[in-house]
């Protein structure tokens, strides 16, 4: 019987959908793809992109930008909501320049799945930390100027028509400019109902056989 239960548990585990994450498939410009860092609070000259996590949203997530297009002012932002139950992958773009006269970052990031939304304002970045941050990274917990300053500076971004590429142009003045990019998580393979039925019948037969074997052993 223990053997039967083991086989049953293993089969169910194999049939359970595994967590699947999207990927960064390319960058241009100064950004470097890295593993999640210990913190984004350090004041080092850098421009980096890292994946945070892949989750099924338990509640809706409001985003600052929700559609393809170019964004260079607050008035152009297309706020929206990603619905609860949506499988997403989150990524973080962090840039910081030590030069108080300004450091310009100009490049792009291309993802394996479509961009569903972008958090570009400090309040939105802080608000979504609890849901989408990397569990091993320390983030800013208040507004310290990490927003893209649309309109007041050169900060701007573009999401391509196919939603796969985000292009950025931003300038930092001894302070960070950060983005959280939320993409669709890749679809997971789900067993067909017929396959599940066959598995269930096979496991039931295996269980019945084990019970009969157990009875014969006790009789002997």
VOBA-1610 file (N, C-alpha, C; in pm, whole numbers, padded with zeros to 5 digits, always signed):
BEGIN
Unk+00083-00120+00000Unk+00000+00000+00000Unk+00087+00126+00000Unk+00197+00123+00075Unk+00286+00238+00078Unk+00341+00267-00060Unk+00373+00157-00131Unk+00424+00173-00267Unk+00319+00239-00357Unk+00194+00199-00339Unk+00086+00256-00419Unk+00071+00405-00393Unk+00073+00442-00265Unk+00060+00582-00228Unk+00175+00664-00283Unk+00295+00604-00282Unk+00411+00674-00335Unk+00394+00701-00484Unk+00351+00598-00558Unk+00330+00614-00702Unk+00222+00718-00730Unk+00114+00714-00649Unk+00006+00810-00666Unk+00055+00953-00645Unk+00128+00973-00535Unk+00180+01107-00506Unk+00275+01156-00612Unk+00363+01067-00660Unk+00459+01106-00761Unk+00389+01143-00891Unk+00286+01068-00927Unk+00212+01096-01050Unk+00143+01231-01043Unk+00080+01260-00929Unk+00013+01388-00913Unk+00113+01503-00918Unk+00231+01481-00860Unk+00335+01585-00862Unk+00379+01614-01004Unk+00395+01510-01084Unk+00440+01527-01221Unk+00335+01597-01307Unk+00209+01578-01270Unk+00101+01640-01346Unk+00075+01784-01303Unk+00125+01824-01187Unk+00102+01961-01139Unk+00180+02058-01225Unk+00118+02169-01269Unk+00190+02265-01351Unk+00305+02329-01274Unk+00422+02332-01336Unk+00539+02391-01272Unk+00539+02541-01294Unk+00605+02613-01202Unk+00617+02758-01218Unk+00707+02786-01337Unk+00660+02867-01428Unk+00736+02898-01548Unk+00755+03049-01555Unk+00875+03093-01587Unk+00900+03237-01593Unk+00940+03279-01733Unk+00912+03403-01763Unk+00958+03462-01889Unk+01108+03493-01876Unk+01169+03535-01985Unk+01312+03563-01984Unk+01342+03694-02054Unk+01453+03755-02016Unk+01511+03864-02094Unk+01594+03798-02203Unk+01563+03827-02328Unk+01636+03760-02436Unk+01738+03851-02504Unk+01741+03978-02460Unk+01843+04065-02515Unk+01835+04206-02459Unk+01950+04273-02454Unk+01956+04414-02413Unk+02047+04489-02508Unk+02022+04619-02521Unk+02113+04707-02593Unk+02147+04823-02502Unk+02257+04892-02533Unk+02295+05006-02450Unk+02368+04963-02324Unk+02358+05042-02220Unk+02441+05020-02101Unk+02390+04913-02005Unk+02267+04870-02020Unk+02210+04777-01922Unk+02277+04640-01930Unk+02294+04579-01814Unk+02352+04446-01802Unk+02251+04354-01736Unk+02236+04233-01790Unk+02148+04134-01728Unk+02224+04068-01613Unk+02166+04069-01495Unk+02232+04013-01378Unk+02133+03927-01299Unk+02186+03848-01207Unk+02102+03777-01111Unk+02049+03880-01011Unk+01937+03850-00945Unk+01885+03947-00847Unk+01993+03988-00747Unk+02022+04118-00736Unk+02126+04164-00643Unk+02075+04164-00499Unk+02165+04179-00407Unk+02125+04184-00266Unk+02043+04309-00237Unk+02071+04418-00309Unk+01999+04542-00286Unk+02008+04632-00408Unk+01910+04722-00423Unk+01920+04827-00525Unk+01938+04963-00458Unk+01968+04961-00330Unk+01983+05084-00254Unk+02127+05136-00252Unk+02222+05058-00301Unk+02361+05104-00301Unk+02381+05214-00405Unk+02468+05308-00377Unk+02492+05421-00467Unk+02616+05392-00552Unk+02600+05299-00645Unk+02706+05265-00737Unk+02661+05298-00878Unk+02753+05346-00961Unk+02720+05374-01100Unk+02686+05243-01169Unk+02562+05231-01218Unk+02521+05102-01273Unk+02395+05116-01355Unk+02373+05022-01442Unk+02245+05004-01512Unk+02228+04854-01527Unk+02127+04800-01462Unk+02112+04655-01464Unk+01965+04615-01477Unk+01946+04494-01525Unk+01814+04434-01541Unk+01818+04296-01478Unk+01718+04265-01396Unk+01714+04131-01337Unk+01570+04083-01324Unk+01554+03951-01329Unk+01420+03895-01311Unk+01388+03887-01163Unk+01262+03910-01130Unk+01220+03911-00990Unk+01149+03781-00953Unk+01031+03759-01007Unk+00963+03633-00981Unk+00849+03613-01079Unk+00797+03491-01081Unk+00679+03458-01161Unk+00570+03411-01068Unk+00452+03473-01079Unk+00342+03442-00988Unk+00210+03449-01064Unk+00107+03387-01004Unk-00030+03409-01048Unk-00087+03512-00952Unk-00130+03625-01005Unk-00172+03736-00920Unk-00294+03699-00836Unk-00281+03718-00706Unk-00392+03690-00615Unk-00492+03805-00613Unk-00448+03922-00654Unk-00535+04039-00659Unk-00490+04126-00776Unk-00577+04217-00823Unk-00540+04302-00937Unk-00419+04389-00905Unk-00342+04421-01008Unk-00225+04508-00993Unk-00242+04628-01086Unk-00240+04747-01028Unk-00248+04870-01108Unk-00111+04901-01166Unk-00107+04944-01292Unk+00019+04978-01358Unk+00012+05120-01414Unk+00129+05182-01428Unk+00136+05318-01481Unk+00122+05322-01632Unk+00171+05216-01699Unk+00168+05208-01845Unk+00116+05071-01883Unk+00017+05068-01972Unk-00048+04940-02003Unk-00057+04910-02151Unk+00000+04994-02236Unk-00018+04975-02380Unk+00110+05009-02455Unk+00127+04954-02575Unk+00241+04993-02659Unk+00235+05142-02690Unk+00352+05202-02714Unk+00357+05344-02747Unk+00477+05411-02685Unk+00488+05540-02708Unk+00599+05619-02654Unk+00548+05710-02543Unk+00628+05721-02437Unk+00585+05794-02318Unk+00695+05890-02276Unk+00665+06021-02285Unk+00763+06123-02249Unk+00707+06226-02154Unk+00582+06211-02114Unk+00521+06304-02019Unk+00421+06228-01934Unk+00389+06283-01818Unk+00291+06218-01730Unk+00155+06208-01798Unk+00123+06305-01882Unk-00008+06307-01948Unk-00025+06193-02047Unk+00086+06136-02095Unk+00076+06030-02195Unk+00065+05891-02133Unk+00086+05879-02003Unk+00084+05747-01940Unk-00054+05683-01955Unk-00054+05553-01977Unk-00179+05478-01998Unk-00200+05384-01880Unk-00246+05438-01770Unk-00266+05355-01651Unk-00368+05246-01679Unk-00354+05135-01610Unk-00445+05023-01630Unk-00433+04925-01516Unk-00496+04810-01532Unk-00496+04708-01427Unk-00473+04571-01489Unk-00384+04495-01429Unk-00367+04354-01465Unk-00454+04272-01372Unk-00541+04192-01426Unk-00645+04126-01348Unk-00590+04016-01257Unk-00658+03995-01145Unk-00626+03882-01058Unk-00641+03753-01137Unk-00555+03656-01106Unk-00557+03529-01178Unk-00465+03525-01298Unk-00405+03641-01332Unk-00313+03646-01446Unk-00176+03595-01404Unk-00119+03506-01484Unk+00017+03457-01458Unk+00117+03556-01517Unk+00204+03609-01433Unk+00297+03714-01477Unk+00440+03682-01434Unk+00533+03743-01503Unk+00674+03747-01462Unk+00712+03893-01446Unk+00788+03925-01341Unk+00828+04065-01319Unk+00979+04079-01333Unk+01019+04195-01385Unk+01160+04227-01406Unk+01185+04369-01357Unk+01307+04396-01316Unk+01341+04527-01261Unk+01457+04588-01338Unk+01439+04714-01378Unk+01546+04791-01440Unk+01590+04896-01339Unk+01718+04896-01306Unk+01772+04990-01207Unk+01891+05062-01268Unk+01885+05195-01266Unk+01998+05274-01316Unk+02035+05379-01213Unk+02166+05405-01204Unk+02214+05503-01106Unk+02345+05561-01158Unk+02353+05693-01160Unk+02476+05761-01200Unk+02527+05850-01088Unk+02655+05847-01065Unk+02715+05924-00955Unk+02733+06072-00990Unk+02734+06103-01118Unk+02763+06239-01162Unk+02643+06330-01135Unk+02663+06431-01051Unk+02552+06524-01022Unk+02520+06613-01142Unk+02607+06613-01243Unk+02579+06687-01365Unk+02493+06606-01461Unk+02473+06478-01428Unk+02386+06395-01508Unk+02457+06280-01577Unk+02394+06163-01574Unk+02442+06044-01645Unk+02327+05993-01730Unk+02349+05978-01860Unk+02243+05937-01952Unk+02251+05788-01980Unk+02134+05723-01978Unk+02122+05581-02010Unk+02026+05568-02129Unk+02072+05502-02233Unk+01994+05491-02356Unk+02007+05348-02407Unk+01898+05272-02406Unk+01907+05133-02450Unk+01771+05068-02457Unk+01771+04935-02458Unk+01645+04862-02468Unk+01658+04725-02403Unk+01543+04668-02369Unk+01535+04533-02313Unk+01427+04458-02389Unk+01459+04338-02436Unk+01363+04256-02509Unk+01331+04131-02428Unk+01203+04100-02420Unk+01156+03988-02339Unk+01100+03876-02426Unk+01087+03759-02366Unk+01037+03642-02439Unk+00886+03639-02448Unk+00818+03718-02366Unk+00671+03722-02366Unk+00626+03868-02363Unk+00501+03896-02401Unk+00454+04035-02411Unk+00453+04110-02278Unk+00484+04239-02287Unk+00476+04328-02171Unk+00330+04360-02143Unk+00286+04334-02020Unk+00149+04364-01980Unk+00136+04500-01914Unk+00244+04545-01849Unk+00239+04673-01781Unk+00375+04713-01729Unk+00389+04842-01699Unk+00515+04896-01646Unk+00484+04987-01529Unk+00562+04971-01422Unk+00558+05065-01309Unk+00677+05159-01327Unk+00647+05289-01341Unk+00753+05386-01367Unk+00759+05497-01264Unk+00661+05504-01175Unk+00656+05607-01073Unk+00689+05547-00937Unk+00751+05625-00852Unk+00800+05574-00724Unk+00690+05508-00642Unk+00573+05571-00634Unk+00464+05516-00553Unk+00422+05379-00603Unk+00421+05362-00734Unk+00381+05234-00792Unk+00488+05127-00769Unk+00613+05167-00780Unk+00723+05072-00753Unk+00717+05022-00609Unk+00698+05114-00516Unk+00691+05075-00375Unk+00568+04989-00349Unk+00454+05025-00410Unk+00329+04953-00385Unk+00334+04810-00434Unk+00408+04783-00542Unk+00412+04648-00598Unk+00529+04565-00547Unk+00611+04622-00459Unk+00722+04544-00403Unk+00672+04419-00332Unk+00564+04432-00256Unk+00518+04320-00175Unk+00472+04203-00261Unk+00426+04232-00383Unk+00372+04128-00470Unk+00474+04075-00569Unk+00560+04163-00621Unk+00640+04126-00737Unk+00791+04133-00717Unk+00837+04178-00602Unk+00982+04193-00585Unk+01052+04058-00578Unk+01182+04062-00601Unk+01266+03944-00577Unk+01277+03923-00427Unk+01255+03801-00379Unk+01260+03779-00234Unk+01399+03794-00174Unk+01501+03799-00258Unk+01638+03810-00207Unk+01697+03950-00223Unk+01616+04045-00268Unk+01665+04180-00296Unk+01598+04281-00204Unk+01676+04376-00154Unk+01622+04487-00073Unk+01593+04605-00165Unk+01474+04663-00151Unk+01430+04772-00236Unk+01406+04899-00155Unk+01392+05011-00225Unk+01350+05134-00160Unk+01206+05117-00111Unk+01180+05163+00009Unk+01046+05150+00067Unk+00971+05283+00072Unk+01030+05385+00013Unk+00965+05516+00006Unk+01013+05586-00120Unk+00956+05701-00149Unk+00992+05779-00267Unk+01122+05854-00240Unk+01230+05807-00303Unk+01358+05878-00288Unk+01404+05932-00424Unk+01305+05946-00515Unk+01335+05999-00647Unk+01362+05894-00752Unk+01319+05768-00727Unk+01347+05660-00821Unk+01252+05655-00940Unk+01158+05750-00948Unk+01066+05756-01062Unk+01140+05795-01190Unk+01082+05761-01304Unk+01118+05827-01429Unk+01052+05964-01425Unk+01130+06069-01444Unk+01076+06205-01436Unk+01025+06247-01574Unk+00910+06194-01610Unk+00853+06227-01741Unk+00821+06376-01750Unk+00866+06438-01858Unk+00832+06578-01881Unk+00932+06675-01825Unk+00973+06657-01700Unk+01065+06752-01638Unk+01210+06725-01676Unk+01239+06603-01725Unk+01374+06568-01771Unk+01359+06493-01903Unk+01469+06436-01951Unk+01463+06364-02078Unk+01402+06225-02062Unk+01372+06183-01939Unk+01326+06047-01913Unk+01206+06011-01999Unk+01217+05902-02072Unk+01109+05854-02157Unk+01128+05706-02184Unk+01023+05642-02231Unk+01033+05502-02269Unk+00933+05472-02380Unk+00962+05362-02451Unk+00875+05317-02559Unk+00855+05167-02547Unk+00730+05123-02562Unk+00698+04980-02570Unk+00664+04950-02716Unk+00732+04853-02774Unk+00712+04822-02915Unk+00571+04771-02942Unk+00531+04776-03069Unk+00395+04735-03107Unk+00367+04590-03071Unk+00469+04504-03076Unk+00448+04363-03040Unk+00462+04338-02890Unk+00485+04445-02814Unk+00495+04441-02667Unk+00616+04363-02616Unk+00711+04332-02699Unk+00824+04250-02654Unk+00946+04333-02613Unk+00955+04457-02660Unk+01075+04537-02635Unk+01038+04669-02567Unk+01111+04699-02461Unk+01101+04829-02394Unk+01230+04905-02419Unk+01219+05023-02480Unk+01334+05111-02501Unk+01329+05223-02399Unk+01443+05258-02342Unk+01447+05360-02237Unk+01551+05467-02269Unk+01520+05587-02227Unk+01614+05700-02230Unk+01592+05776-02101Unk+01691+05775-02016Unk+01676+05844-01887Unk+01809+05900-01841Unk+01800+06002-01758Unk+01919+06068-01704Unk+01907+06077-01553Unk+02012+06030-01485Unk+02012+06034-01339Unk+02109+06142-01290Unk+02078+06195-01173Unk+02162+06298-01111Unk+02193+06254-00968Unk+02284+06158-00957Unk+02320+06101-00827Unk+02196+06048-00753Unk+02106+05988-00830Unk+01984+05928-00776Unk+01938+05823-00877Unk+01860+05725-00835Unk+01821+05617-00926Unk+01703+05654-01015Unk+01696+05588-01129Unk+01576+05582-01213Unk+01545+05435-01231Unk+01428+05392-01185Unk+01394+05251-01185Unk+01263+05224-01259Unk+01248+05101-01307Unk+01125+05054-01370Unk+01098+04912-01324Unk+00973+04877-01312Unk+00934+04737-01296Unk+00852+04700-01419Unk+00898+04601-01493Unk+00830+04558-01615Unk+00762+04424-01586Unk+00633+04421-01615Unk+00553+04301-01587Unk+00513+04239-01721Unk+00554+04115-01743Unk+00522+04047-01867Unk+00430+03928-01840Unk+00373+03876-01946Unk+00295+03753-01934Unk+00391+03639-01902Unk+00348+03549-01815Unk+00427+03428-01790Unk+00396+03328-01901Unk+00496+03251-01944Unk+00469+03152-02049Unk+00361+03053-02006Unk+00281+03009-02101Unk+00177+02910-02070Unk+00241+02778-02031Unk+00183+02712-01931Unk+00233+02582-01889Unk+00153+02472-01958Unk+00218+02360-01981Unk+00150+02248-02044Unk+00052+02186-01945Unk-00073+02172-01987Unk-00177+02113-01902Unk-00218+01979-01962Unk-00214+01870-01886Unk-00252+01740-01941Unk-00395+01742-01992Unk-00419+01673-02105Unk-00553+01661-02158Unk-00640+01578-02065Unk-00773+01601-02064Unk-00862+01523-01979Unk-00851+01373-02001Unk-00832+01333-02127Unk-00821+01189-02155Unk-00699+01129-02088Unk-00590+01206-02085Unk-00468+01157-02021Unk-00488+01143-01871Unk-00557+01241-01812Unk-00586+01233-01669Unk-00675+01114-01636Unk-00774+01086-01725Unk-00864+00973-01703Unk-00787+00842-01707Unk-00700+00829-01805Unk-00620+00706-01816Unk-00530+00689-01694Unk-00471+00800-01649Unk-00385+00792-01532Unk-00465+00749-01410Unk-00585+00807-01395Unk-00668+00772-01280Unk-00707+00626-01280Unk-00747+00574-01397Unk-00784+00432-01406Unk-00665+00344-01373Unk-00548+00381-01425Unk-00428+00301-01398Unk-00393+00299-01251Unk-00404+00413-01185Unk-00372+00421-01043Unk-00473+00343-00960Unk-00600+00346-00999Unk-00701+00269-00928Unk-00673+00120-00941Unk-00633+00078-01061Unk-00600-00063-01080Unk-00479-00103-00997Unk-00381-00014-00991Unk-00262-00041-00912Unk-00296-00053-00765Unk-00384+00035-00718Unk-00424+00030-00577Unk-00500-00099-00547Unk-00592-00140-00638Unk-00666-00264-00617Unk-00573-00383-00615Unk-00476-00383-00703Unk-00381-00494-00707Unk-00300-00502-00579Unk-00261-00385-00527Unk-00184-00385-00403Unk-00266-00438-00287Unk-00395-00404-00282Unk-00480-00455-00174Unk-00494-00606-00182Unk-00512-00659-00303Unk-00524-00804-00319Unk-00395-00874-00279Unk-00284-00816-00317Unk-00155-00877-00279Unk-00137-00877-00128Unk-00183-00769-00065Unk-00172-00761+00080Unk-00256-00868+00149Unk-00376-00893+00097Unk-00462-00996+00157Unk-00401-01135+00142Unk-00348-01165+00022Unk-00287-01295-00001Unk-00165-01316+00088Unk-00092-01208+00111Unk+00027-01221+00198Unk-00015-01253+00340Unk-00122-01186+00389Unk-00169-01214+00525Unk-00221-01357+00539Unk-00286-01409+00433Unk-00337-01544+00439Unk-00223-01645+00448Unk-00118-01620+00372Unk-00002-01709+00377Unk+00062-01707+00515
//
